[in-house]
Amino acid sequence: MGKRKTKMRLSGSDKIYLAIVYTFIGLFSVVIIYPLIYVISASFSSPEALIQGRVFFLPVEPGLKGYAAVFRNDSVWRGFYNSIVYTVSGTAVSIFLTMLGGFVLSRKEFPLRIPVMLFFTITMFFSGGLVPSYLLITNLGMINTLWAIILPGAFSVWFAVIVRTFINSTIPEELFEATSLDGGNYFDYLFRIVWPLSVPVIAVMALTFATGHWNSYFSAMIYLNNSRQYPLQLILRSILIENSHSFTSSSIMTIDVRTSLEKQYLSELLKYSLIIISSVPLLVVYPFLQKYFIKGIMVGSIKG
């Protein structure tokens, strides 16, 4: 005979409390979700409906005019390519340097472990500033190069601490002793033992670094003078802030937009279309890393 399930009875105060909580969660969800729905609807609406303010929830006079203009423009494809190069190379360099730094900090036999950790911690609160950084990049000859984008922020002290904590709390020291008995050195231990066992932390770093590089435009705006090297976000910025009409010049003739008013309408529509297009890569990648992200992000909260 199965056990009878008992339902907990809620008092009047509990019901009021739950009603307030659910109401707050519902309103908070609407505040977060509605802007996303509006951007998607605006990107599929007609330029005239968008300018006239007739788009509120669902697309008005739906079409693909904005997306057609985006994909027919060479600067967008070039920006996409540049962003992919910066994101992939920057993420790879950051993961390698951060893993290397965290591994060194995890070795108790390293004599300068505490002073180096103190030095790293200071950099989390103080920086040289924009002008010294620009002068340093200039003197190193990295202006208008890939290295100016990926090297200045390649090493993350926060994630180095996470890696150190993960290694000390998760990977047994006996594995290093076994590697040493087999004739292996520190590099063998790092790349053959530590690296494969650190997949959750690496996934967290990969997603964080990739998001930062993909959304970054400030470094490119400061260190890049050649427009052909601009990432996608810098092109998006020029449309959102400067309302650049030069972007639409190559697409206007193909869409049969003739007047300056129609150009302005199309430029407004391109803002929302580019927001969607620039967000799609991260939305596609995130579900594959979510499992490792949730597991790895809790490492630092267990043991410091």
PyMOL commands that set and color helices and strands:
alter all, ss='L'
color gray80, all
select helices_A, chain A and resi 12-44+47-51+65-71+74-106+113-123+130-139+147-150+157-170+174-181+186-197+199-215+218-223+227-229+232-240+249-255+260-297+299-302
alter helices_A, ss='H'
color red, helices_A
deselect
rebuild
show_as cartoon
